[in-house]
Amino acid sequence: MAQNDAPATAQAPEQIEVESEIVACDGGGGPLGHPRVYLNMHGRGFIECGYCDRRFVLKAGAKSAAH
């Protein structure tokens, strides 16, 4: 295995289904989390947090925000 390869047992980042294209993420760890950030999917159907790599996925049937 190359030095930068993840082991085969590595878990994928957490995936959370949401009903809004705009979500807030604080890492979920309380004082051990990260600063709260607001993320906008901009019609893509998902967004990943730049701090903790959580993936927020728009639930099937949820309406996209119209601008």
CHARMM-style PDB file with segment names, atoms N, HN, CA, C and O in Angstrom:
ATOM      1  N   MET     1       0.848  -1.173   0.000  1.00  0.00      PROA
ATOM      2  CA  MET     1       0.000   0.000   0.000  1.00  0.00      PROA
ATOM      3  C   MET     1       0.890   1.232   0.000  1.00  0.00      PROA
ATOM      4  O   MET     1       1.845   1.307   0.773  1.00  0.00      PROA
ATOM      5  N   ALA     2       0.588   2.193  -0.857  1.00  0.00      PROA
ATOM      6  HN  ALA     2      -0.188   2.131  -1.485  1.00  0.00      PROA
ATOM      7  CA  ALA     2       1.341   3.433  -0.909  1.00  0.00      PROA
ATOM      8  C   ALA     2       1.101   4.237   0.365  1.00  0.00      PROA
ATOM      9  O   ALA     2       0.091   4.045   1.042  1.00  0.00      PROA
ATOM     10  N   GLN     3       2.015   5.123   0.687  1.00  0.00      PROA
ATOM     11  HN  GLN     3       2.836   5.279   0.137  1.00  0.00      PROA
ATOM     12  CA  GLN     3       1.948   5.871   1.930  1.00  0.00      PROA
ATOM     13  C   GLN     3       0.675   6.710   2.050  1.00  0.00      PROA
ATOM     14  O   GLN     3       0.156   6.843   3.158  1.00  0.00      PROA
ATOM     15  N   ASN     4       0.155   7.275   0.976  1.00  0.00      PROA
ATOM     16  HN  ASN     4       0.577   7.166   0.076  1.00  0.00      PROA
ATOM     17  CA  ASN     4      -1.007   8.152   1.023  1.00  0.00      PROA
ATOM     18  C   ASN     4      -2.337   7.425   0.806  1.00  0.00      PROA
ATOM     19  O   ASN     4      -3.391   8.062   0.815  1.00  0.00      PROA
ATOM     20  N   ASP     5      -2.305   6.125   0.615  1.00  0.00      PROA
ATOM     21  HN  ASP     5      -1.449   5.608   0.607  1.00  0.00      PROA
ATOM     22  CA  ASP     5      -3.540   5.373   0.412  1.00  0.00      PROA
ATOM     23  C   ASP     5      -4.233   5.129   1.745  1.00  0.00      PROA
ATOM     24  O   ASP     5      -3.595   4.780   2.737  1.00  0.00      PROA
ATOM     25  N   ALA     6      -5.559   5.320   1.753  1.00  0.00      PROA
ATOM     26  HN  ALA     6      -6.078   5.604   0.946  1.00  0.00      PROA
ATOM     27  CA  ALA     6      -6.343   5.032   2.955  1.00  0.00      PROA
ATOM     28  C   ALA     6      -6.479   3.526   3.098  1.00  0.00      PROA
ATOM     29  O   ALA     6      -6.574   2.813   2.099  1.00  0.00      PROA
ATOM     30  N   PRO     7      -6.488   3.041   4.323  1.00  0.00      PROA
ATOM     31  CA  PRO     7      -6.683   1.596   4.498  1.00  0.00      PROA
ATOM     32  C   PRO     7      -8.067   1.178   4.017  1.00  0.00      PROA
ATOM     33  O   PRO     7      -8.998   1.983   4.014  1.00  0.00      PROA
ATOM     34  N   ALA     8      -8.199  -0.068   3.616  1.00  0.00      PROA
ATOM     35  HN  ALA     8      -7.443  -0.722   3.618  1.00  0.00      PROA
ATOM     36  CA  ALA     8      -9.458  -0.567   3.070  1.00  0.00      PROA
ATOM     37  C   ALA     8     -10.588  -0.516   4.084  1.00  0.00      PROA
ATOM     38  O   ALA     8     -11.755  -0.562   3.696  1.00  0.00      PROA
ATOM     39  N   THR     9     -10.280  -0.424   5.364  1.00  0.00      PROA
ATOM     40  HN  THR     9      -9.332  -0.387   5.679  1.00  0.00      PROA
ATOM     41  CA  THR     9     -11.306  -0.399   6.395  1.00  0.00      PROA
ATOM     42  C   THR     9     -11.746   1.017   6.758  1.00  0.00      PROA
ATOM     43  O   THR     9     -12.591   1.182   7.638  1.00  0.00      PROA
ATOM     44  N   ALA    10     -11.207   2.026   6.115  1.00  0.00      PROA
ATOM     45  HN  ALA    10     -10.521   1.892   5.400  1.00  0.00      PROA
ATOM     46  CA  ALA    10     -11.582   3.415   6.432  1.00  0.00      PROA
ATOM     47  C   ALA    10     -13.060   3.643   6.138  1.00  0.00      PROA
ATOM     48  O   ALA    10     -13.569   3.233   5.095  1.00  0.00      PROA
ATOM     49  N   GLN    11     -13.746   4.307   7.077  1.00  0.00      PROA
ATOM     50  HN  GLN    11     -13.332   4.641   7.925  1.00  0.00      PROA
ATOM     51  CA  GLN    11     -15.166   4.581   6.895  1.00  0.00      PROA
ATOM     52  C   GLN    11     -15.350   5.853   6.085  1.00  0.00      PROA
ATOM     53  O   GLN    11     -14.552   6.786   6.177  1.00  0.00      PROA
ATOM     54  N   ALA    12     -16.410   5.877   5.292  1.00  0.00      PROA
ATOM     55  HN  ALA    12     -17.058   5.120   5.217  1.00  0.00      PROA
ATOM     56  CA  ALA    12     -16.744   7.073   4.530  1.00  0.00      PROA
ATOM     57  C   ALA    12     -17.215   8.144   5.496  1.00  0.00      PROA
ATOM     58  O   ALA    12     -17.727   7.815   6.567  1.00  0.00      PROA
ATOM     59  N   PRO    13     -17.055   9.434   5.147  1.00  0.00      PROA
ATOM     60  CA  PRO    13     -17.568  10.502   5.999  1.00  0.00      PROA
ATOM     61  C   PRO    13     -19.077  10.353   6.201  1.00  0.00      PROA
ATOM     62  O   PRO    13     -19.768   9.733   5.394  1.00  0.00      PROA
ATOM     63  N   GLU    14     -19.562  10.925   7.276  1.00  0.00      PROA
ATOM     64  HN  GLU    14     -19.001  11.429   7.932  1.00  0.00      PROA
ATOM     65  CA  GLU    14     -20.981  10.851   7.613  1.00  0.00      PROA
ATOM     66  C   GLU    14     -21.831  11.506   6.527  1.00  0.00      PROA
ATOM     67  O   GLU    14     -21.470  12.558   6.000  1.00  0.00      PROA
ATOM     68  N   GLN    15     -22.951  10.887   6.198  1.00  0.00      PROA
ATOM     69  HN  GLN    15     -23.244  10.032   6.626  1.00  0.00      PROA
ATOM     70  CA  GLN    15     -23.890  11.427   5.221  1.00  0.00      PROA
ATOM     71  C   GLN    15     -25.211  11.710   5.921  1.00  0.00      PROA
ATOM     72  O   GLN    15     -25.751  10.843   6.608  1.00  0.00      PROA
ATOM     73  N   ILE    16     -25.735  12.926   5.749  1.00  0.00      PROA
ATOM     74  HN  ILE    16     -25.296  13.631   5.192  1.00  0.00      PROA
ATOM     75  CA  ILE    16     -26.954  13.351   6.424  1.00  0.00      PROA
ATOM     76  C   ILE    16     -27.963  13.808   5.385  1.00  0.00      PROA
ATOM     77  O   ILE    16     -27.657  14.671   4.563  1.00  0.00      PROA
ATOM     78  N   GLU    17     -29.163  13.238   5.413  1.00  0.00      PROA
ATOM     79  HN  GLU    17     -29.411  12.537   6.081  1.00  0.00      PROA
ATOM     80  CA  GLU    17     -30.230  13.676   4.510  1.00  0.00      PROA
ATOM     81  C   GLU    17     -30.927  14.892   5.110  1.00  0.00      PROA
ATOM     82  O   GLU    17     -31.256  14.904   6.296  1.00  0.00      PROA
ATOM     83  N   VAL    18     -31.150  15.911   4.288  1.00  0.00      PROA
ATOM     84  HN  VAL    18     -30.883  15.902   3.324  1.00  0.00      PROA
ATOM     85  CA  VAL    18     -31.775  17.154   4.737  1.00  0.00      PROA
ATOM     86  C   VAL    18     -32.897  17.542   3.789  1.00  0.00      PROA
ATOM     87  O   VAL    18     -32.980  17.029   2.673  1.00  0.00      PROA
ATOM     88  N   GLU    19     -33.763  18.450   4.233  1.00  0.00      PROA
ATOM     89  HN  GLU    19     -33.696  18.866   5.140  1.00  0.00      PROA
ATOM     90  CA  GLU    19     -34.894  18.881   3.418  1.00  0.00      PROA
ATOM     91  C   GLU    19     -34.732  20.295   2.883  1.00  0.00      PROA
ATOM     92  O   GLU    19     -35.670  20.842   2.303  1.00  0.00      PROA
ATOM     93  N   SER    20     -33.573  20.892   3.065  1.00  0.00      PROA
ATOM     94  HN  SER    20     -32.811  20.447   3.536  1.00  0.00      PROA
ATOM     95  CA  SER    20     -33.312  22.254   2.604  1.00  0.00      PROA
ATOM     96  C   SER    20     -31.948  22.301   1.935  1.00  0.00      PROA
ATOM     97  O   SER    20     -31.026  21.596   2.345  1.00  0.00      PROA
ATOM     98  N   GLU    21     -31.817  23.135   0.901  1.00  0.00      PROA
ATOM     99  HN  GLU    21     -32.566  23.707   0.567  1.00  0.00      PROA
ATOM    100  CA  GLU    21     -30.527  23.274   0.223  1.00  0.00      PROA
ATOM    101  C   GLU    21     -29.514  24.044   1.056  1.00  0.00      PROA
ATOM    102  O   GLU    21     -28.314  23.953   0.800  1.00  0.00      PROA
ATOM    103  N   ILE    22     -29.966  24.790   2.033  1.00  0.00      PROA
ATOM    104  HN  ILE    22     -30.941  24.864   2.241  1.00  0.00      PROA
ATOM    105  CA  ILE    22     -29.067  25.544   2.901  1.00  0.00      PROA
ATOM    106  C   ILE    22     -29.029  24.851   4.254  1.00  0.00      PROA
ATOM    107  O   ILE    22     -30.064  24.665   4.893  1.00  0.00      PROA
ATOM    108  N   VAL    23     -27.833  24.471   4.686  1.00  0.00      PROA
ATOM    109  HN  VAL    23     -26.992  24.623   4.167  1.00  0.00      PROA
ATOM    110  CA  VAL    23     -27.664  23.743   5.939  1.00  0.00      PROA
ATOM    111  C   VAL    23     -26.574  24.408   6.783  1.00  0.00      PROA
ATOM    112  O   VAL    23     -25.743  25.160   6.272  1.00  0.00      PROA
ATOM    113  N   ALA    24     -26.598  24.118   8.072  1.00  0.00      PROA
ATOM    114  HN  ALA    24     -27.273  23.508   8.486  1.00  0.00      PROA
ATOM    115  CA  ALA    24     -25.550  24.588   8.977  1.00  0.00      PROA
ATOM    116  C   ALA    24     -24.812  23.364   9.510  1.00  0.00      PROA
ATOM    117  O   ALA    24     -25.425  22.329   9.770  1.00  0.00      PROA
ATOM    118  N   CYS    25     -23.513  23.482   9.669  1.00  0.00      PROA
ATOM    119  HN  CYS    25     -23.015  24.323   9.457  1.00  0.00      PROA
ATOM    120  CA  CYS    25     -22.715  22.389  10.207  1.00  0.00      PROA
ATOM    121  C   CYS    25     -21.755  22.953  11.252  1.00  0.00      PROA
ATOM    122  O   CYS    25     -21.094  23.966  11.026  1.00  0.00      PROA
ATOM    123  N   ASP    26     -21.692  22.270  12.411  1.00  0.00      PROA
ATOM    124  HN  ASP    26     -22.229  21.446  12.595  1.00  0.00      PROA
ATOM    125  CA  ASP    26     -20.731  22.643  13.457  1.00  0.00      PROA
ATOM    126  C   ASP    26     -19.879  21.444  13.866  1.00  0.00      PROA
ATOM    127  O   ASP    26     -19.215  21.471  14.903  1.00  0.00      PROA
ATOM    128  N   GLY    27     -19.901  20.410  13.061  1.00  0.00      PROA
ATOM    129  HN  GLY    27     -20.440  20.388  12.219  1.00  0.00      PROA
ATOM    130  CA  GLY    27     -19.122  19.213  13.341  1.00  0.00      PROA
ATOM    131  C   GLY    27     -19.807  18.245  14.276  1.00  0.00      PROA
ATOM    132  O   GLY    27     -19.379  17.098  14.405  1.00  0.00      PROA
ATOM    133  N   GLY    28     -20.872  18.692  14.933  1.00  0.00      PROA
ATOM    134  HN  GLY    28     -21.219  19.624  14.828  1.00  0.00      PROA
ATOM    135  CA  GLY    28     -21.634  17.809  15.798  1.00  0.00      PROA
ATOM    136  C   GLY    28     -20.938  17.405  17.079  1.00  0.00      PROA
ATOM    137  O   GLY    28     -21.467  16.584  17.828  1.00  0.00      PROA
ATOM    138  N   GLY    29     -19.780  17.948  17.350  1.00  0.00      PROA
ATOM    139  HN  GLY    29     -19.350  18.615  16.741  1.00  0.00      PROA
ATOM    140  CA  GLY    29     -19.037  17.533  18.527  1.00  0.00      PROA
ATOM    141  C   GLY    29     -19.113  18.498  19.686  1.00  0.00      PROA
ATOM    142  O   GLY    29     -18.283  18.427  20.593  1.00  0.00      PROA
ATOM    143  N   GLY    30     -20.093  19.411  19.690  1.00  0.00      PROA
ATOM    144  HN  GLY    30     -20.768  19.469  18.954  1.00  0.00      PROA
ATOM    145  CA  GLY    30     -20.174  20.387  20.770  1.00  0.00      PROA
ATOM    146  C   GLY    30     -18.885  21.183  20.835  1.00  0.00      PROA
ATOM    147  O   GLY    30     -18.454  21.723  19.816  1.00  0.00      PROA
ATOM    148  N   PRO    31     -18.253  21.274  22.001  1.00  0.00      PROA
ATOM    149  CA  PRO    31     -17.012  22.045  22.108  1.00  0.00      PROA
ATOM    150  C   PRO    31     -15.849  21.421  21.329  1.00  0.00      PROA
ATOM    151  O   PRO    31     -14.833  22.076  21.099  1.00  0.00      PROA
ATOM    152  N   LEU    32     -16.000  20.169  20.927  1.00  0.00      PROA
ATOM    153  HN  LEU    32     -16.826  19.637  21.114  1.00  0.00      PROA
ATOM    154  CA  LEU    32     -14.941  19.513  20.152  1.00  0.00      PROA
ATOM    155  C   LEU    32     -15.206  19.570  18.656  1.00  0.00      PROA
ATOM    156  O   LEU    32     -14.443  18.999  17.876  1.00  0.00      PROA
ATOM    157  N   GLY    33     -16.283  20.254  18.234  1.00  0.00      PROA
ATOM    158  HN  GLY    33     -16.903  20.717  18.867  1.00  0.00      PROA
ATOM    159  CA  GLY    33     -16.630  20.364  16.821  1.00  0.00      PROA
ATOM    160  C   GLY    33     -15.783  21.429  16.136  1.00  0.00      PROA
ATOM    161  O   GLY    33     -14.589  21.555  16.406  1.00  0.00      PROA
ATOM    162  N   HSD    34     -16.413  22.192  15.249  1.00  0.00      PROA
ATOM    163  HN  HSD    34     -17.383  22.089  15.030  1.00  0.00      PROA
ATOM    164  CA  HSD    34     -15.727  23.268  14.544  1.00  0.00      PROA
ATOM    165  C   HSD    34     -16.655  24.468  14.484  1.00  0.00      PROA
ATOM    166  O   HSD    34     -17.824  24.349  14.851  1.00  0.00      PROA
ATOM    167  N   PRO    35     -16.171  25.629  14.031  1.00  0.00      PROA
ATOM    168  CA  PRO    35     -17.054  26.793  13.935  1.00  0.00      PROA
ATOM    169  C   PRO    35     -18.263  26.486  13.053  1.00  0.00      PROA
ATOM    170  O   PRO    35     -18.139  25.776  12.055  1.00  0.00      PROA
ATOM    171  N   ARG    36     -19.427  27.019  13.416  1.00  0.00      PROA
ATOM    172  HN  ARG    36     -19.527  27.596  14.227  1.00  0.00      PROA
ATOM    173  CA  ARG    36     -20.638  26.796  12.606  1.00  0.00      PROA
ATOM    174  C   ARG    36     -20.469  27.482  11.257  1.00  0.00      PROA
ATOM    175  O   ARG    36     -20.128  28.663  11.177  1.00  0.00      PROA
ATOM    176  N   VAL    37     -20.712  26.721  10.210  1.00  0.00      PROA
ATOM    177  HN  VAL    37     -20.989  25.762  10.275  1.00  0.00      PROA
ATOM    178  CA  VAL    37     -20.671  27.250   8.848  1.00  0.00      PROA
ATOM    179  C   VAL    37     -22.005  26.958   8.180  1.00  0.00      PROA
ATOM    180  O   VAL    37     -22.644  25.947   8.474  1.00  0.00      PROA
ATOM    181  N   TYR    38     -22.421  27.834   7.291  1.00  0.00      PROA
ATOM    182  HN  TYR    38     -21.902  28.655   7.052  1.00  0.00      PROA
ATOM    183  CA  TYR    38     -23.647  27.652   6.522  1.00  0.00      PROA
ATOM    184  C   TYR    38     -23.249  27.295   5.100  1.00  0.00      PROA
ATOM    185  O   TYR    38     -22.406  27.954   4.491  1.00  0.00      PROA
ATOM    186  N   LEU    39     -23.870  26.237   4.579  1.00  0.00      PROA
ATOM    187  HN  LEU    39     -24.554  25.702   5.074  1.00  0.00      PROA
ATOM    188  CA  LEU    39     -23.515  25.696   3.271  1.00  0.00      PROA
ATOM    189  C   LEU    39     -24.734  25.728   2.365  1.00  0.00      PROA
ATOM    190  O   LEU    39     -25.842  25.427   2.808  1.00  0.00      PROA
ATOM    191  N   ASN    40     -24.542  26.090   1.095  1.00  0.00      PROA
ATOM    192  HN  ASN    40     -23.642  26.335   0.735  1.00  0.00      PROA
ATOM    193  CA  ASN    40     -25.628  26.167   0.123  1.00  0.00      PROA
ATOM    194  C   ASN    40     -25.333  25.218  -1.031  1.00  0.00      PROA
ATOM    195  O   ASN    40     -24.268  25.294  -1.644  1.00  0.00      PROA
ATOM    196  N   MET    41     -26.262  24.334  -1.325  1.00  0.00      PROA
ATOM    197  HN  MET    41     -27.127  24.272  -0.827  1.00  0.00      PROA
ATOM    198  CA  MET    41     -26.080  23.331  -2.373  1.00  0.00      PROA
ATOM    199  C   MET    41     -26.135  23.913  -3.780  1.00  0.00      PROA
ATOM    200  O   MET    41     -25.600  23.317  -4.715  1.00  0.00      PROA
ATOM    201  N   HSD    42     -26.769  25.062  -3.942  1.00  0.00      PROA
ATOM    202  HN  HSD    42     -27.204  25.546  -3.183  1.00  0.00      PROA
ATOM    203  CA  HSD    42     -26.879  25.714  -5.252  1.00  0.00      PROA
ATOM    204  C   HSD    42     -27.396  24.765  -6.340  1.00  0.00      PROA
ATOM    205  O   HSD    42     -26.890  24.765  -7.462  1.00  0.00      PROA
ATOM    206  N   GLY    43     -28.407  23.959  -5.999  1.00  0.00      PROA
ATOM    207  HN  GLY    43     -28.818  23.959  -5.088  1.00  0.00      PROA
ATOM    208  CA  GLY    43     -29.044  23.097  -6.993  1.00  0.00      PROA
ATOM    209  C   GLY    43     -28.328  21.793  -7.289  1.00  0.00      PROA
ATOM    210  O   GLY    43     -28.790  21.039  -8.145  1.00  0.00      PROA
ATOM    211  N   ARG    44     -27.227  21.493  -6.626  1.00  0.00      PROA
ATOM    212  HN  ARG    44     -26.852  22.106  -5.931  1.00  0.00      PROA
ATOM    213  CA  ARG    44     -26.470  20.262  -6.908  1.00  0.00      PROA
ATOM    214  C   ARG    44     -27.050  19.033  -6.217  1.00  0.00      PROA
ATOM    215  O   ARG    44     -26.789  17.907  -6.639  1.00  0.00      PROA
ATOM    216  N   GLY    45     -27.841  19.239  -5.147  1.00  0.00      PROA
ATOM    217  HN  GLY    45     -28.052  20.154  -4.804  1.00  0.00      PROA
ATOM    218  CA  GLY    45     -28.416  18.107  -4.446  1.00  0.00      PROA
ATOM    219  C   GLY    45     -27.564  17.579  -3.305  1.00  0.00      PROA
ATOM    220  O   GLY    45     -28.004  16.689  -2.577  1.00  0.00      PROA
ATOM    221  N   PHE    46     -26.351  18.104  -3.128  1.00  0.00      PROA
ATOM    222  HN  PHE    46     -25.994  18.826  -3.719  1.00  0.00      PROA
ATOM    223  CA  PHE    46     -25.494  17.720  -2.009  1.00  0.00      PROA
ATOM    224  C   PHE    46     -24.436  18.792  -1.800  1.00  0.00      PROA
ATOM    225  O   PHE    46     -24.157  19.596  -2.690  1.00  0.00      PROA
ATOM    226  N   ILE    47     -23.854  18.788  -0.609  1.00  0.00      PROA
ATOM    227  HN  ILE    47     -24.081  18.135   0.114  1.00  0.00      PROA
ATOM    228  CA  ILE    47     -22.734  19.674  -0.298  1.00  0.00      PROA
ATOM    229  C   ILE    47     -21.917  19.006   0.798  1.00  0.00      PROA
ATOM    230  O   ILE    47     -22.471  18.307   1.647  1.00  0.00      PROA
ATOM    231  N   GLU    48     -20.613  19.215   0.787  1.00  0.00      PROA
ATOM    232  HN  GLU    48     -20.164  19.783   0.097  1.00  0.00      PROA
ATOM    233  CA  GLU    48     -19.745  18.656   1.818  1.00  0.00      PROA
ATOM    234  C   GLU    48     -19.146  19.776   2.643  1.00  0.00      PROA
ATOM    235  O   GLU    48     -18.768  20.821   2.114  1.00  0.00      PROA
ATOM    236  N   CYS    49     -19.061  19.547   3.949  1.00  0.00      PROA
ATOM    237  HN  CYS    49     -19.367  18.697   4.379  1.00  0.00      PROA
ATOM    238  CA  CYS    49     -18.463  20.524   4.854  1.00  0.00      PROA
ATOM    239  C   CYS    49     -16.950  20.517   4.664  1.00  0.00      PROA
ATOM    240  O   CYS    49     -16.323  19.458   4.647  1.00  0.00      PROA
ATOM    241  N   GLY    50     -16.379  21.693   4.524  1.00  0.00      PROA
ATOM    242  HN  GLY    50     -16.889  22.553   4.538  1.00  0.00      PROA
ATOM    243  CA  GLY    50     -14.932  21.818   4.342  1.00  0.00      PROA
ATOM    244  C   GLY    50     -14.132  21.518   5.598  1.00  0.00      PROA
ATOM    245  O   GLY    50     -12.933  21.250   5.515  1.00  0.00      PROA
ATOM    246  N   TYR    51     -14.775  21.559   6.759  1.00  0.00      PROA
ATOM    247  HN  TYR    51     -15.749  21.777   6.826  1.00  0.00      PROA
ATOM    248  CA  TYR    51     -14.085  21.266   8.009  1.00  0.00      PROA
ATOM    249  C   TYR    51     -14.075  19.767   8.319  1.00  0.00      PROA
ATOM    250  O   TYR    51     -13.018  19.187   8.570  1.00  0.00      PROA
ATOM    251  N   CYS    52     -15.254  19.146   8.299  1.00  0.00      PROA
ATOM    252  HN  CYS    52     -16.112  19.617   8.094  1.00  0.00      PROA
ATOM    253  CA  CYS    52     -15.362  17.771   8.807  1.00  0.00      PROA
ATOM    254  C   CYS    52     -15.737  16.745   7.733  1.00  0.00      PROA
ATOM    255  O   CYS    52     -15.833  15.556   8.034  1.00  0.00      PROA
ATOM    256  N   ASP    53     -15.948  17.178   6.504  1.00  0.00      PROA
ATOM    257  HN  ASP    53     -15.870  18.144   6.260  1.00  0.00      PROA
ATOM    258  CA  ASP    53     -16.270  16.301   5.376  1.00  0.00      PROA
ATOM    259  C   ASP    53     -17.640  15.639   5.461  1.00  0.00      PROA
ATOM    260  O   ASP    53     -17.934  14.736   4.678  1.00  0.00      PROA
ATOM    261  N   ARG    54     -18.493  16.076   6.410  1.00  0.00      PROA
ATOM    262  HN  ARG    54     -18.254  16.810   7.046  1.00  0.00      PROA
ATOM    263  CA  ARG    54     -19.860  15.555   6.402  1.00  0.00      PROA
ATOM    264  C   ARG    54     -20.492  15.895   5.070  1.00  0.00      PROA
ATOM    265  O   ARG    54     -20.275  16.979   4.528  1.00  0.00      PROA
ATOM    266  N   ARG    55     -21.274  14.966   4.542  1.00  0.00      PROA
ATOM    267  HN  ARG    55     -21.450  14.085   4.982  1.00  0.00      PROA
ATOM    268  CA  ARG    55     -21.973  15.200   3.276  1.00  0.00      PROA
ATOM    269  C   ARG    55     -23.445  15.360   3.581  1.00  0.00      PROA
ATOM    270  O   ARG    55     -24.070  14.474   4.163  1.00  0.00      PROA
ATOM    271  N   PHE    56     -24.000  16.501   3.181  1.00  0.00      PROA
ATOM    272  HN  PHE    56     -23.492  17.221   2.708  1.00  0.00      PROA
ATOM    273  CA  PHE    56     -25.419  16.775   3.323  1.00  0.00      PROA
ATOM    274  C   PHE    56     -26.063  16.532   1.974  1.00  0.00      PROA
ATOM    275  O   PHE    56     -25.664  17.118   0.968  1.00  0.00      PROA
ATOM    276  N   VAL    57     -27.079  15.648   1.959  1.00  0.00      PROA
ATOM    277  HN  VAL    57     -27.403  15.172   2.776  1.00  0.00      PROA
ATOM    278  CA  VAL    57     -27.745  15.238   0.724  1.00  0.00      PROA
ATOM    279  C   VAL    57     -29.209  15.638   0.812  1.00  0.00      PROA
ATOM    280  O   VAL    57     -29.876  15.351   1.806  1.00  0.00      PROA
ATOM    281  N   LEU    58     -29.708  16.297  -0.223  1.00  0.00      PROA
ATOM    282  HN  LEU    58     -29.165  16.530  -1.031  1.00  0.00      PROA
ATOM    283  CA  LEU    58     -31.113  16.702  -0.271  1.00  0.00      PROA
ATOM    284  C   LEU    58     -31.980  15.461  -0.401  1.00  0.00      PROA
ATOM    285  O   LEU    58     -31.760  14.641  -1.293  1.00  0.00      PROA
ATOM    286  N   LYS    59     -32.967  15.315   0.483  1.00  0.00      PROA
ATOM    287  HN  LYS    59     -33.146  15.981   1.207  1.00  0.00      PROA
ATOM    288  CA  LYS    59     -33.854  14.158   0.458  1.00  0.00      PROA
ATOM    289  C   LYS    59     -34.639  14.113  -0.846  1.00  0.00      PROA
ATOM    290  O   LYS    59     -34.958  15.154  -1.421  1.00  0.00      PROA
ATOM    291  N   ALA    60     -34.945  12.920  -1.305  1.00  0.00      PROA
ATOM    292  HN  ALA    60     -34.686  12.075  -0.838  1.00  0.00      PROA
ATOM    293  CA  ALA    60     -35.779  12.746  -2.502  1.00  0.00      PROA
ATOM    294  C   ALA    60     -37.131  13.402  -2.242  1.00  0.00      PROA
ATOM    295  O   ALA    60     -37.743  13.189  -1.195  1.00  0.00      PROA
ATOM    296  N   GLY    61     -37.582  14.182  -3.180  1.00  0.00      PROA
ATOM    297  HN  GLY    61     -37.085  14.355  -4.031  1.00  0.00      PROA
ATOM    298  CA  GLY    61     -38.872  14.839  -3.053  1.00  0.00      PROA
ATOM    299  C   GLY    61     -38.806  16.208  -2.409  1.00  0.00      PROA
ATOM    300  O   GLY    61     -39.785  16.952  -2.457  1.00  0.00      PROA
ATOM    301  N   ALA    62     -37.671  16.567  -1.801  1.00  0.00      PROA
ATOM    302  HN  ALA    62     -36.875  15.963  -1.762  1.00  0.00      PROA
ATOM    303  CA  ALA    62     -37.517  17.892  -1.205  1.00  0.00      PROA
ATOM    304  C   ALA    62     -37.386  18.915  -2.334  1.00  0.00      PROA
ATOM    305  O   ALA    62     -36.772  18.640  -3.364  1.00  0.00      PROA
ATOM    306  N   LYS    63     -37.957  20.072  -2.133  1.00  0.00      PROA
ATOM    307  HN  LYS    63     -38.455  20.295  -1.296  1.00  0.00      PROA
ATOM    308  CA  LYS    63     -37.920  21.094  -3.176  1.00  0.00      PROA
ATOM    309  C   LYS    63     -36.656  21.924  -3.072  1.00  0.00      PROA
ATOM    310  O   LYS    63     -36.229  22.294  -1.978  1.00  0.00      PROA
ATOM    311  N   SER    64     -36.060  22.213  -4.225  1.00  0.00      PROA
ATOM    312  HN  SER    64     -36.407  21.913  -5.114  1.00  0.00      PROA
ATOM    313  CA  SER    64     -34.895  23.090  -4.265  1.00  0.00      PROA
ATOM    314  C   SER    64     -35.348  24.518  -4.020  1.00  0.00      PROA
ATOM    315  O   SER    64     -36.470  24.895  -4.359  1.00  0.00      PROA
ATOM    316  N   ALA    65     -34.469  25.299  -3.430  1.00  0.00      PROA
ATOM    317  HN  ALA    65     -33.558  24.992  -3.154  1.00  0.00      PROA
ATOM    318  CA  ALA    65     -34.796  26.704  -3.187  1.00  0.00      PROA
ATOM    319  C   ALA    65     -34.807  27.456  -4.504  1.00  0.00      PROA
ATOM    320  O   ALA    65     -33.875  27.345  -5.300  1.00  0.00      PROA
ATOM    321  N   ALA    66     -35.862  28.220  -4.729  1.00  0.00      PROA
ATOM    322  HN  ALA    66     -36.620  28.310  -4.083  1.00  0.00      PROA
ATOM    323  CA  ALA    66     -35.954  29.031  -5.940  1.00  0.00      PROA
ATOM    324  C   ALA    66     -35.485  30.447  -5.612  1.00  0.00      PROA
ATOM    325  O   ALA    66     -35.898  31.041  -4.616  1.00  0.00      PROA
ATOM    326  N   HSD    67     -34.625  30.965  -6.460  1.00  0.00      PROA
ATOM    327  HN  HSD    67     -34.290  30.482  -7.269  1.00  0.00      PROA
ATOM    328  CA  HSD    67     -34.118  32.321  -6.226  1.00  0.00      PROA
ATOM    329  C   HSD    67     -34.711  33.249  -7.248  1.00  0.00      PROA
ATOM    330  OT1 HSD    67     -34.421  34.445  -7.238  1.00  0.00      PROA
TER     331      HSD     67
END
